[in-house]
Amino acid sequence: MCGFAGYLNLNEKQIKIDEQILDAMQKSIVHRGPDAGRTWANDEHQLGLAYRRLSIIDLSDAGMQPMFDKQRSVVVCFNGEIYNYKELRSMLENLGYQFFSTSDTETILYGYKEWGIDVIHRLVGMFAFSIYDFEKRELYIIRDRIGVKPLYFTLQNNILGFASEIKALWQLPWTRKEISPVAAYHYLTFMVTPAPYTIFKDVYKLPAGFYLKIDCNKKLSFCEWYNPINQISAAEKKEFESEQFCLENIKSLLIESTKKRMVSDVPVGAFLSGGIDSSLNVALMSQLTSKLKTFTVAFSDGPESNELKWARLIAQKFGTQHHEITISESEAFSFYEKMVYHLDEPLADCVCIPFYYVAKLARDNGIKVAQVGEGADELFFGYDIYANYKKIHDKFWAPTQKFMPALIRSGAKNMLSPFLNNNPTRLDLLKNWAEQKPLFWGGAIAFNEQHKKIILPGFNPEIEFDPIVQQIYPGMRQELNSLAIVDYHLSKLYELDPQADFCKQMLCLELKQRLPELLLMRADKMSMAQGVEAREPFLDHKLVEFMMHVPGDLKFKDGIKKYLLKQICRGILPDSVIDRKKVGFAAPTFRWLNSGKHFPAYFQALSSNQNTFLSSNVADLEKFYKNNIYNFAVQKWVMQNLWAIK
């Protein structure tokens, strides 16, 4: 695990590759790799690289980067872990390659030399890396299958800049920092900008499962090298209807995934909330080590989010060395602007704060690597909101859209709309239903299209066509309507699986948007802010691919959310843990923003000082949430994170 950055001049006129710029780039991400740093510049190839190291596999200097093969024909900068590197190393040694280190990075070098860019299909792990071929004069930057590791780029002045974090790109003197109104609009919907957008104009994030290529003619291209959706035969589909078949395979895949993520030359710990995801993770890890350290965070001013009792129960059952930290609004507020800095762009998930503090607790207790539970709720249908959407879809949305003529639906919309002007949530649902639009847009929606009409009156900026977005997502509409993002991803799903059920549609959208850009981004940024590597056993690509084929009626069976995972936990975890009401890993933002000592005044000050949209329209929105302080806290947090950008 580490951080890297670099730039490649694509202009015909050569420039001096500046060591000082590269040094500034690596210093800006020193938190990602506190163990060591290095830069490298080559004027002939017009390429410069910067690297920060967090030593996890091969702690010696031989594992340092940028790493070259012995012939210096290939150079790589790599962030992440390759869990199957020992198997790949054995294959490559049998082919005659001689290794000079025991690092996983070196397997990428020789794997590329043997198989070319197709080596990425052999890599099992989480990764973002750049690789340059001196002989072919080709550069690739690559993001892993699920999007565990972030990767950003910009093409300003026709110079490709790339980095693990946006802040490294600001060290390039020619890079402009300007808010993109289109990206900001989508941020208000999804609580984070959807890839390939970032909140900044002309700065992009590479989507999960994509790579960018610069060829010898300095031509730019993109490739979606991985998609978790694959076709299966009718006989295979029939197998997935068997609960026993699913249970046996899921358990086997989870055990295998947890074991892979124990690969390390330093101790591996676990974040433990006391819910079934992290508890099962701890149970499986405890079979592989007798010295497991676990870490829990709680809130002194958020009793409804406090799960210490359950975390202690699991820690005691599996004999872990357990550590706890309790924080209040004061600690949260003191960290808030630092959080904004580490995130680079607004990411309105309050879990960033407890995630940072539990990562700090781990690092303070000698842990550089920790397994976390991200992805379990998405794969196994664990949220109340999922259940509510499925009930609406099955009982009303699907049958009426199928059998009720469009003219009647349109008439119903026209008749009912005037009565819903003071309820934009229901009005939005009504319009989407009548116009045959999707019911589910994502598991974390802050402002729907009707809300945005209220708080953004007259907001109609000129939309500049972005050729980079078009190259990455050909045909996606570039407009002030977040349905364009949803429609594009669902259209790609239907091309691969025209019969995809509603639960598969939901999971597809979560894998394309909320998981990589919100949940995994927060996990990466907050853990790396403390120099801790977070590993996600529930997001092994084999498990993800398997869960894509599991029918929704097995994921949500007999009214039980996360049915299959709970069945697997029987006999491993106490029934009291399995059957208790889900709390969820969260923070008491509704208390902080409505009755806290620090955040209400901070929110008011930001709101009063803004010259951008939203600032004068808070009251217009708040009246729609006067009986729902929990939801309005979400919207306030979204706006506050946008305003806090420096």
C-alpha positions as CSV (number, residue, x, y, z in Angstrom):
1,M,0.0,0.0,0.0
2,C,1.2,3.4,-0.8
3,G,0.6,6.5,-2.9
4,F,2.0,7.5,-6.2
5,A,1.8,10.4,-8.7
6,G,3.4,11.5,-12.0
7,Y,3.0,13.3,-15.2
8,L,3.7,12.6,-18.9
9,N,4.1,15.3,-21.5
10,L,2.0,14.6,-24.6
11,N,3.0,17.7,-26.5
12,E,5.4,17.6,-29.5
13,K,7.6,20.2,-27.8
14,Q,9.6,18.7,-25.0
15,I,9.8,20.1,-21.5
16,K,12.1,19.7,-18.6
17,I,10.7,17.1,-16.2
18,D,10.9,19.0,-12.9
19,E,12.2,17.1,-9.9
20,Q,10.9,19.8,-7.6
21,I,7.4,19.4,-8.9
22,L,7.7,15.6,-8.4
23,D,9.0,16.2,-4.9
24,A,6.0,18.4,-4.1
25,M,3.7,15.7,-5.4
26,Q,5.1,13.0,-3.2
27,K,5.2,15.3,-0.2
28,S,1.5,16.1,-0.6
29,I,0.6,12.4,-0.1
30,V,3.2,11.6,2.5
31,H,0.5,10.3,4.8
32,R,-0.2,7.4,2.4
33,G,3.4,6.2,2.7
34,P,5.1,7.4,5.8
35,D,7.9,4.8,5.6
36,A,9.8,6.2,2.6
37,G,9.5,8.3,-0.6
38,R,11.3,8.6,-4.0
39,T,11.0,10.5,-7.2
40,W,12.3,9.7,-10.7
41,A,12.4,11.9,-13.9
42,N,13.3,11.1,-17.5
43,D,13.5,13.9,-20.0
44,E,13.9,11.5,-23.0
45,H,10.6,9.8,-22.3
46,Q,9.0,13.0,-20.9
47,L,7.9,11.1,-17.8
48,G,8.2,11.8,-14.1
49,L,7.1,9.6,-11.2
50,A,6.7,10.2,-7.5
51,Y,6.1,7.6,-4.8
52,R,5.3,7.2,-1.1
53,R,5.8,3.8,0.6
54,L,3.8,2.1,3.4
55,S,5.9,-1.1,3.9
56,I,3.7,-4.2,4.2
57,I,5.2,-6.9,1.9
58,D,9.0,-7.1,1.6
59,L,10.0,-4.5,4.2
60,S,13.5,-4.1,2.7
61,D,14.7,-1.5,0.3
62,A,14.4,-4.0,-2.5
63,G,10.6,-3.3,-2.4
64,M,11.0,0.4,-3.0
65,Q,9.4,2.1,-6.0
66,P,9.4,3.3,-8.7
67,M,10.5,-0.2,-9.5
68,F,12.3,-1.2,-12.7
69,D,13.0,-4.6,-14.2
70,K,16.7,-5.6,-14.5
71,Q,16.9,-4.4,-18.1
72,R,15.2,-1.1,-17.2
73,S,12.7,-1.7,-20.0
74,V,9.6,-1.3,-17.7
75,V,8.9,0.9,-14.7
76,V,5.9,0.6,-12.3
77,C,4.4,2.6,-9.5
78,F,1.9,0.6,-7.6
79,N,-0.6,1.2,-4.8
80,G,-2.4,-1.8,-3.2
81,E,-1.8,-5.5,-2.6
82,I,-1.6,-8.5,-5.0
83,Y,-2.8,-11.4,-2.9
84,N,-1.8,-14.1,-5.3
85,Y,1.7,-12.7,-6.0
86,K,3.4,-15.9,-4.7
87,E,1.6,-18.1,-7.2
88,L,2.3,-15.6,-10.0
89,R,6.0,-15.4,-8.9
90,S,6.2,-19.2,-9.1
91,M,4.8,-19.3,-12.6
92,L,7.2,-16.5,-13.8
93,E,10.2,-18.2,-12.2
94,N,9.3,-21.4,-14.1
95,L,9.4,-19.2,-17.2
96,G,12.9,-18.1,-16.5
97,Y,12.4,-14.7,-14.7
98,Q,14.8,-14.0,-11.8
99,F,13.5,-11.9,-9.0
100,F,15.5,-9.5,-6.9
101,S,12.9,-8.9,-4.2
102,T,10.1,-10.7,-2.4
103,S,7.6,-7.9,-3.1
104,D,4.3,-8.3,-4.9
105,T,5.2,-5.2,-7.0
106,E,7.9,-7.2,-8.9
107,T,5.3,-9.8,-10.1
108,I,3.5,-7.0,-11.9
109,L,6.8,-6.0,-13.7
110,Y,7.6,-9.5,-15.0
111,G,3.9,-10.4,-15.5
112,Y,3.7,-7.4,-17.8
113,K,6.8,-8.5,-19.7
114,E,5.4,-12.0,-20.2
115,W,1.7,-11.3,-20.8
116,G,1.5,-7.6,-21.7
117,I,-1.4,-5.6,-20.3
118,D,-3.4,-8.8,-20.0
119,V,-1.4,-9.4,-16.8
120,I,-4.2,-7.4,-15.0
121,H,-6.6,-10.3,-15.6
122,R,-4.3,-12.5,-13.6
123,L,-3.9,-10.2,-10.6
124,V,-6.0,-10.9,-7.6
125,G,-6.1,-8.0,-5.2
126,M,-6.8,-4.3,-4.8
127,F,-4.7,-2.0,-6.8
128,A,-4.1,1.2,-8.8
129,F,-0.8,1.5,-10.7
130,S,1.0,3.1,-13.6
131,I,3.3,1.1,-15.8
132,Y,5.5,2.5,-18.6
133,D,7.1,0.4,-21.4
134,F,10.3,2.1,-22.5
135,E,10.6,0.1,-25.7
136,K,7.0,0.6,-26.9
137,R,6.8,4.1,-25.4
138,E,3.4,3.2,-23.9
139,L,1.9,4.2,-20.5
140,Y,-1.0,2.6,-18.7
141,I,-2.7,3.7,-15.5
142,I,-5.0,1.0,-14.1
143,R,-7.7,0.8,-11.4
144,D,-8.7,-2.5,-9.8
145,R,-11.9,-4.4,-10.6
146,I,-14.1,-3.1,-7.8
147,G,-12.5,0.3,-7.3
148,V,-11.0,-0.3,-3.9
149,K,-8.0,2.0,-4.7
150,P,-8.6,5.5,-6.1
151,L,-6.9,6.9,-9.2
152,Y,-7.2,10.4,-10.6
153,F,-6.0,12.1,-13.7
154,T,-6.0,15.4,-15.6
155,L,-5.0,16.4,-19.1
156,Q,-4.6,20.2,-18.7
157,N,-2.0,21.8,-21.1
158,N,-2.0,18.4,-22.9
159,I,0.1,16.9,-20.1
160,L,-1.3,13.8,-18.4
161,G,-1.1,14.1,-14.6
162,F,-2.1,11.2,-12.5
163,A,-2.2,10.5,-8.8
164,S,-3.6,8.5,-5.9
165,E,-5.1,11.7,-4.5
166,I,-6.2,14.9,-6.2
167,K,-4.0,17.1,-3.9
168,A,-0.9,15.7,-5.7
169,L,-2.3,17.1,-9.0
170,W,-2.5,20.6,-7.6
171,Q,1.3,20.6,-7.4
172,L,1.4,20.7,-11.2
173,P,1.7,24.5,-11.8
174,W,-0.5,24.4,-14.9
175,T,-3.4,22.7,-13.2
176,R,-6.5,24.9,-12.7
177,K,-8.8,24.5,-9.7
178,E,-12.4,25.2,-10.8
179,I,-15.7,23.7,-9.6
180,S,-17.6,21.9,-12.2
181,P,-21.4,22.8,-12.1
182,V,-22.4,19.5,-13.7
183,A,-20.3,17.5,-11.2
184,A,-21.7,19.6,-8.3
185,Y,-25.2,18.9,-9.5
186,H,-24.7,15.2,-9.5
187,Y,-22.9,15.4,-6.1
188,L,-26.1,16.8,-4.6
189,T,-27.9,13.6,-5.8
190,F,-25.4,10.9,-5.0
191,M,-23.5,12.5,-2.0
192,V,-20.3,12.1,-4.1
193,T,-19.4,12.9,-7.7
194,P,-20.0,9.9,-9.9
195,A,-17.0,8.6,-11.9
196,P,-15.5,9.8,-14.2
197,Y,-16.3,13.2,-12.8
198,T,-14.7,14.9,-9.8
199,I,-16.0,18.1,-8.3
200,F,-13.3,19.9,-10.3
201,K,-13.5,20.7,-13.9
202,D,-11.0,18.8,-16.1
203,V,-10.0,16.5,-13.2
204,Y,-11.3,13.0,-13.4
205,K,-11.3,9.7,-11.5
206,L,-10.8,6.6,-13.5
207,P,-13.8,4.3,-13.0
208,A,-13.4,0.9,-11.3
209,G,-12.3,-1.8,-13.7
210,F,-10.9,0.7,-16.3
211,Y,-7.5,1.6,-17.6
212,L,-6.1,4.6,-19.5
213,K,-3.5,4.1,-22.2
214,I,-1.2,6.5,-23.9
215,D,0.3,4.9,-27.0
216,C,3.6,5.6,-28.8
217,N,1.8,8.3,-30.8
218,K,0.7,9.9,-27.6
219,K,-2.9,9.0,-28.4
220,L,-5.2,8.6,-25.4
221,S,-7.7,5.7,-25.0
222,F,-9.7,4.0,-22.3
223,C,-10.7,0.4,-21.8
224,E,-13.2,-1.2,-19.4
225,W,-11.1,-4.3,-18.7
226,Y,-13.5,-5.8,-16.0
227,N,-17.2,-6.1,-15.5
228,P,-18.6,-8.3,-12.7
229,I,-21.6,-9.2,-14.9
230,N,-21.1,-12.4,-16.9
231,Q,-23.5,-14.7,-18.8
232,I,-24.3,-18.1,-17.4
233,S,-26.2,-21.0,-18.9
234,A,-29.7,-22.0,-18.1
235,A,-28.4,-25.0,-16.1
236,E,-26.1,-22.8,-14.1
237,K,-28.9,-20.3,-13.5
238,K,-31.0,-23.2,-12.1
239,E,-28.3,-24.0,-9.6
240,F,-28.5,-20.5,-8.2
241,E,-32.1,-21.1,-7.2
242,S,-30.9,-23.7,-4.7
243,E,-30.4,-22.1,-1.2
244,Q,-28.0,-24.9,-0.2
245,F,-25.9,-24.4,-3.3
246,C,-25.6,-20.7,-2.6
247,L,-24.8,-21.1,1.1
248,E,-22.0,-23.7,0.4
249,N,-20.4,-21.5,-2.3
250,I,-20.7,-18.2,-0.4
251,K,-19.1,-19.7,2.7
252,S,-16.3,-21.2,0.8
253,L,-15.6,-17.9,-1.1
254,L,-15.7,-15.9,2.1
255,I,-13.2,-18.2,3.8
256,E,-10.9,-18.0,0.8
257,S,-11.2,-14.3,0.5
258,T,-10.4,-13.7,4.2
259,K,-7.4,-16.0,4.0
260,K,-6.1,-14.1,0.9
261,R,-6.4,-10.8,2.9
262,M,-4.1,-12.1,5.6
263,V,-1.1,-12.0,3.3
264,S,1.3,-9.5,4.9
265,D,4.7,-9.2,6.4
266,V,3.2,-7.2,9.2
267,P,0.3,-8.0,11.6
268,V,-3.3,-7.7,10.3
269,G,-6.0,-6.4,12.5
270,A,-9.8,-5.9,12.1
271,F,-12.3,-3.1,12.6
272,L,-15.1,-4.5,14.7
273,S,-18.5,-2.8,15.0
274,G,-20.3,-5.8,16.6
275,G,-22.6,-6.2,13.6
276,I,-22.7,-9.5,11.7
277,D,-20.4,-8.4,8.9
278,S,-17.4,-7.4,11.0
279,S,-18.2,-10.2,13.5
280,L,-18.1,-12.9,10.9
281,N,-14.9,-11.4,9.5
282,V,-13.3,-11.6,13.0
283,A,-14.6,-15.2,13.4
284,L,-12.9,-16.2,10.1
285,M,-9.7,-14.3,10.8
286,S,-9.4,-15.9,14.3
287,Q,-9.1,-19.3,12.6
288,L,-6.0,-18.0,10.9
289,T,-4.2,-16.2,13.7
290,S,-4.1,-16.4,17.5
291,K,-3.0,-12.8,18.0
292,L,-5.8,-10.9,16.3
293,K,-6.2,-7.2,17.4
294,T,-9.7,-5.7,17.0
295,F,-10.7,-2.0,17.1
296,T,-14.0,-0.3,17.8
297,V,-15.2,3.3,17.9
298,A,-18.2,4.7,19.7
299,F,-19.8,8.1,20.4
300,S,-20.4,9.6,23.8
301,D,-23.2,11.7,22.4
302,G,-24.8,9.1,20.1
303,P,-26.2,6.3,22.2
304,E,-28.3,5.0,19.3
305,S,-25.1,4.3,17.4
306,N,-23.2,2.7,20.3
307,E,-22.4,-1.0,19.7
308,L,-19.6,-1.4,22.3
309,K,-21.6,-4.1,24.1
310,W,-21.7,-6.3,20.9
311,A,-18.2,-5.7,19.9
312,R,-17.0,-6.7,23.3
313,L,-19.1,-9.9,23.2
314,I,-17.4,-10.9,19.9
315,A,-13.9,-9.9,21.0
316,Q,-14.4,-12.1,24.1
317,K,-15.8,-15.0,22.2
318,F,-12.9,-15.1,19.8
319,G,-10.2,-14.1,22.2
320,T,-9.0,-11.0,20.4
321,Q,-6.8,-8.2,21.8
322,H,-9.5,-5.6,21.8
323,H,-9.2,-1.8,21.7
324,E,-11.8,0.9,21.9
325,I,-12.1,4.6,21.4
326,T,-15.0,6.9,22.3
327,I,-15.4,10.3,20.6
328,S,-17.7,13.2,20.9
329,E,-18.8,16.1,18.7
330,S,-15.7,18.0,19.9
331,E,-13.3,15.4,18.5
332,A,-15.4,15.2,15.3
333,F,-15.4,19.0,14.9
334,S,-11.7,19.3,15.5
335,F,-11.0,16.7,12.8
336,Y,-13.6,18.0,10.3
337,E,-11.5,20.4,8.2
338,K,-8.7,17.9,8.2
339,M,-11.2,15.4,6.9
340,V,-12.2,17.7,4.1
341,Y,-8.5,18.1,3.2
342,H,-7.9,14.3,3.1
343,L,-11.0,13.7,1.0
344,D,-9.9,16.2,-1.7
345,E,-13.5,16.6,-2.9
346,P,-16.8,16.5,-1.0
347,L,-17.9,13.1,0.1
348,A,-20.9,13.5,2.3
349,D,-20.7,10.3,4.4
350,C,-20.5,11.1,8.1
351,V,-18.8,7.7,8.6
352,C,-15.6,9.3,7.5
353,I,-15.2,10.6,11.0
354,P,-15.4,7.4,13.0
355,F,-13.5,5.6,10.3
356,Y,-10.6,8.0,10.8
357,Y,-10.6,7.6,14.5
358,V,-10.7,3.8,14.5
359,A,-7.9,3.8,11.9
360,K,-5.9,6.0,14.3
361,L,-6.6,3.6,17.1
362,A,-5.2,0.8,15.0
363,R,-2.1,2.6,14.0
364,D,-1.5,3.7,17.6
365,N,-1.5,0.1,18.5
366,G,1.0,-1.1,15.9
367,I,-1.4,-2.1,13.1
368,K,-0.8,-1.1,9.5
369,V,-3.3,-3.4,7.9
370,A,-6.9,-4.0,8.9
371,Q,-9.8,-6.0,7.4
372,V,-13.1,-4.1,7.2
373,G,-16.7,-5.0,6.4
374,E,-17.4,-2.8,3.4
375,G,-19.6,-4.3,0.7
376,A,-21.5,-6.9,2.8
377,D,-24.7,-4.9,2.9
378,E,-24.7,-4.2,-0.8
379,L,-24.0,-7.8,-1.8
380,F,-26.3,-9.5,0.7
381,F,-29.2,-7.0,0.7
382,G,-28.7,-5.6,4.2
383,Y,-30.3,-2.2,4.3
384,D,-33.8,-1.3,5.3
385,I,-34.0,1.0,2.3
386,Y,-33.3,-1.9,0.0
387,A,-36.2,-3.8,1.5
388,N,-38.5,-0.8,1.1
389,Y,-37.6,-0.4,-2.5
390,K,-38.1,-4.0,-3.3
391,K,-41.6,-4.1,-1.7
392,I,-42.6,-1.0,-3.6
393,H,-41.2,-2.4,-6.8
394,D,-42.8,-5.9,-6.5
395,K,-46.2,-4.8,-5.2
396,F,-46.8,-1.6,-7.2
397,W,-44.0,-0.2,-9.5
398,A,-43.4,-3.2,-11.7
399,P,-47.0,-4.5,-12.2
400,T,-48.5,-1.0,-12.9
401,Q,-45.7,0.0,-15.2
402,K,-46.2,-3.2,-17.1
403,F,-49.9,-3.3,-17.4
404,M,-51.1,0.3,-17.0
405,P,-51.0,2.3,-20.2
406,A,-48.7,5.2,-20.3
407,L,-51.6,7.6,-21.0
408,I,-53.3,6.6,-17.8
409,R,-50.1,6.9,-15.8
410,S,-49.6,10.4,-17.3
411,G,-53.2,11.4,-16.3
412,A,-52.7,10.1,-12.8
413,K,-49.5,12.2,-12.6
414,N,-51.2,15.3,-13.8
415,M,-54.1,14.8,-11.4
416,L,-52.0,14.1,-8.3
417,S,-49.0,16.5,-8.8
418,P,-50.8,19.6,-7.5
419,F,-51.4,17.9,-4.2
420,L,-47.7,16.9,-3.8
421,N,-46.1,20.3,-4.3
422,N,-45.2,20.4,-0.6
423,N,-43.8,16.8,-0.7
424,P,-41.0,16.7,-3.3
425,T,-40.0,13.2,-2.4
426,R,-43.4,11.7,-3.3
427,L,-43.7,14.1,-6.3
428,D,-40.4,12.8,-7.7
429,L,-41.5,9.2,-7.2
430,L,-44.8,9.9,-9.0
431,K,-43.1,11.5,-12.0
432,N,-40.5,8.7,-12.3
433,W,-43.3,6.1,-12.1
434,A,-45.5,7.9,-14.7
435,E,-42.6,8.4,-17.1
436,Q,-41.3,4.8,-16.9
437,K,-38.1,5.8,-15.1
438,P,-36.2,3.6,-12.7
439,L,-37.4,3.4,-9.1
440,F,-33.9,2.8,-7.6
441,W,-31.1,5.3,-8.3
442,G,-28.8,4.4,-5.5
443,G,-28.6,3.5,-1.8
444,A,-27.6,7.0,-0.8
445,I,-29.6,9.8,-2.5
446,A,-29.5,13.2,-0.8
447,F,-31.4,15.5,-3.2
448,N,-33.8,14.2,-5.9
449,E,-34.6,16.1,-9.0
450,Q,-37.6,17.8,-7.4
451,H,-35.5,18.9,-4.4
452,K,-33.0,20.4,-6.8
453,K,-35.6,22.4,-8.6
454,I,-36.6,24.0,-5.3
455,I,-33.1,24.8,-4.0
456,L,-31.5,25.7,-7.4
457,P,-34.1,28.1,-8.9
458,G,-32.7,29.5,-12.2
459,F,-29.6,27.3,-12.0
460,N,-29.0,26.6,-15.7
461,P,-25.2,26.9,-16.4
462,E,-23.9,26.3,-19.9
463,I,-22.9,22.7,-20.2
464,E,-19.7,22.2,-22.0
465,F,-19.5,18.8,-23.8
466,D,-16.7,16.9,-22.2
467,P,-14.8,14.6,-24.6
468,I,-13.1,12.7,-21.8
469,V,-16.4,11.7,-20.3
470,Q,-17.6,10.7,-23.7
471,Q,-14.5,8.5,-24.3
472,I,-14.9,6.7,-21.0
473,Y,-18.7,6.4,-21.1
474,P,-19.7,6.6,-24.8
475,G,-23.3,7.8,-25.2
476,M,-23.9,8.9,-21.7
477,R,-26.0,12.0,-21.7
478,Q,-24.1,15.0,-20.3
479,E,-26.9,17.0,-18.7
480,L,-28.3,18.5,-15.5
481,N,-30.3,15.4,-14.6
482,S,-28.8,12.6,-12.6
483,L,-31.0,10.1,-14.3
484,A,-28.4,10.2,-17.1
485,I,-25.9,8.4,-14.8
486,V,-28.5,5.8,-13.8
487,D,-29.7,5.2,-17.3
488,Y,-26.3,4.7,-18.7
489,H,-25.3,2.0,-16.2
490,L,-28.6,0.2,-16.4
491,S,-28.4,0.2,-20.2
492,K,-25.0,-1.5,-20.0
493,L,-26.5,-4.1,-17.6
494,Y,-29.4,-4.8,-19.9
495,E,-27.0,-5.4,-22.8
496,L,-25.3,-8.1,-20.8
497,D,-28.4,-9.4,-19.0
498,P,-31.7,-8.3,-20.4
499,Q,-33.6,-10.4,-17.8
500,A,-31.8,-8.9,-14.8
501,D,-34.1,-8.8,-11.8
502,F,-34.7,-5.7,-9.6
503,C,-32.1,-6.8,-7.0
504,K,-29.5,-7.3,-9.7
505,Q,-30.3,-3.8,-11.1
506,M,-29.8,-2.4,-7.6
507,L,-26.5,-4.2,-7.0
508,C,-25.2,-3.1,-10.4
509,L,-25.9,0.5,-9.7
510,E,-24.2,0.2,-6.3
511,L,-21.1,-1.4,-7.8
512,K,-20.8,1.3,-10.4
513,Q,-21.4,4.3,-8.1
514,R,-21.9,4.2,-4.4
515,L,-19.5,1.4,-3.5
516,P,-16.4,2.5,-5.3
517,E,-16.8,6.3,-5.1
518,L,-18.5,6.7,-1.7
519,L,-17.9,3.8,0.6
520,L,-14.5,2.5,-0.7
521,M,-13.3,6.0,-1.2
522,R,-14.0,7.0,2.4
523,A,-12.3,3.7,3.6
524,D,-9.2,4.4,1.5
525,K,-8.9,8.1,2.3
526,M,-9.6,7.9,6.0
527,S,-7.5,4.8,6.7
528,M,-4.6,6.1,4.6
529,A,-4.8,9.5,6.4
530,Q,-3.4,7.4,9.3
531,G,-1.1,5.2,7.2
532,V,-3.3,2.2,7.6
533,E,-4.3,-0.2,4.7
534,A,-8.0,-1.3,4.7
535,R,-8.8,-4.6,3.1
536,E,-12.3,-5.7,2.1
537,P,-12.9,-9.5,2.2
538,F,-16.6,-9.1,1.2
539,L,-15.5,-7.5,-2.1
540,D,-13.3,-10.3,-3.5
541,H,-14.2,-10.3,-7.2
542,K,-15.1,-14.0,-7.2
543,L,-17.6,-13.4,-4.4
544,V,-19.0,-10.3,-6.2
545,E,-19.5,-12.2,-9.4
546,F,-21.2,-15.1,-7.6
547,M,-23.6,-12.7,-5.8
548,M,-24.6,-11.1,-9.0
549,H,-26.3,-14.3,-10.0
550,V,-28.1,-15.0,-6.6
551,P,-31.8,-14.3,-7.0
552,G,-33.2,-11.4,-5.0
553,D,-35.8,-13.7,-3.4
554,L,-32.9,-15.6,-1.7
555,K,-31.2,-12.4,-0.6
556,F,-34.4,-11.1,1.0
557,K,-36.3,-14.2,2.1
558,D,-39.3,-14.4,4.4
559,G,-38.9,-10.6,5.1
560,I,-35.4,-11.2,6.4
561,K,-32.7,-8.9,5.1
562,K,-29.2,-10.4,4.6
563,Y,-30.9,-13.8,4.8
564,L,-28.1,-15.9,3.3
565,L,-25.3,-14.3,5.3
566,K,-27.3,-14.8,8.5
567,Q,-27.7,-18.5,7.7
568,I,-24.0,-18.8,7.2
569,C,-23.4,-17.1,10.6
570,R,-25.5,-19.7,12.4
571,G,-23.3,-21.8,14.6
572,I,-20.4,-19.3,14.1
573,L,-21.8,-16.2,15.9
574,P,-24.2,-16.0,18.8
575,D,-27.8,-15.8,17.7
576,S,-28.2,-12.7,19.7
577,V,-25.7,-10.9,17.4
578,I,-27.3,-12.4,14.2
579,D,-30.9,-11.5,15.1
580,R,-30.5,-8.1,16.8
581,K,-31.7,-5.0,15.1
582,K,-29.2,-3.5,12.6
583,V,-27.6,-0.3,13.9
584,G,-25.1,0.4,11.1
585,F,-21.8,2.1,11.2
586,A,-22.7,5.8,11.4
587,A,-22.3,9.0,13.3
588,P,-24.9,11.1,15.2
589,T,-24.8,14.0,12.7
590,F,-28.5,14.8,13.4
591,R,-27.5,15.7,17.0
592,W,-24.4,17.5,16.0
593,L,-26.1,19.7,13.3
594,N,-29.3,20.4,15.3
595,S,-28.2,20.7,18.9
596,G,-24.4,20.4,18.9
597,K,-21.9,22.9,20.4
598,H,-19.8,23.4,17.3
599,F,-21.5,22.2,14.0
600,P,-24.6,24.4,14.0
601,A,-22.6,27.6,14.2
602,Y,-20.1,26.3,11.6
603,F,-22.9,25.4,9.2
604,Q,-24.5,28.8,9.6
605,A,-21.2,30.6,9.0
606,L,-20.5,28.6,5.8
607,S,-24.0,29.2,4.6
608,S,-23.8,32.9,5.2
609,N,-20.5,33.3,3.5
610,Q,-21.2,31.4,0.3
611,N,-21.5,33.1,-3.0
612,T,-22.4,29.8,-4.8
613,F,-25.7,28.1,-5.2
614,L,-27.6,26.6,-2.3
615,S,-26.5,29.1,0.3
616,S,-29.6,31.3,0.2
617,N,-32.0,28.4,-0.2
618,V,-31.5,26.4,3.0
619,A,-34.8,27.5,4.5
620,D,-36.7,26.6,1.4
621,L,-35.5,23.1,1.7
622,E,-35.7,22.8,5.5
623,K,-39.5,23.3,5.6
624,F,-39.9,20.0,3.7
625,Y,-38.1,18.2,6.5
626,K,-39.5,19.9,9.5
627,N,-40.8,16.6,10.8
628,N,-37.8,14.6,9.9
629,I,-34.6,15.9,11.5
630,Y,-32.7,12.8,10.6
631,N,-33.1,13.3,6.8
632,F,-32.4,17.0,6.9
633,A,-29.2,16.3,8.8
634,V,-28.1,14.3,5.7
635,Q,-28.9,17.2,3.4
636,K,-27.1,19.7,5.7
637,W,-24.0,17.4,5.8
638,V,-24.1,17.3,2.0
639,M,-24.2,21.1,1.6
640,Q,-21.6,21.6,4.4
641,N,-19.1,19.3,2.7
642,L,-19.5,21.2,-0.6
643,W,-19.1,24.6,1.0
644,A,-16.1,23.5,3.0
645,I,-13.9,22.9,0.0
646,K,-10.8,25.1,0.1
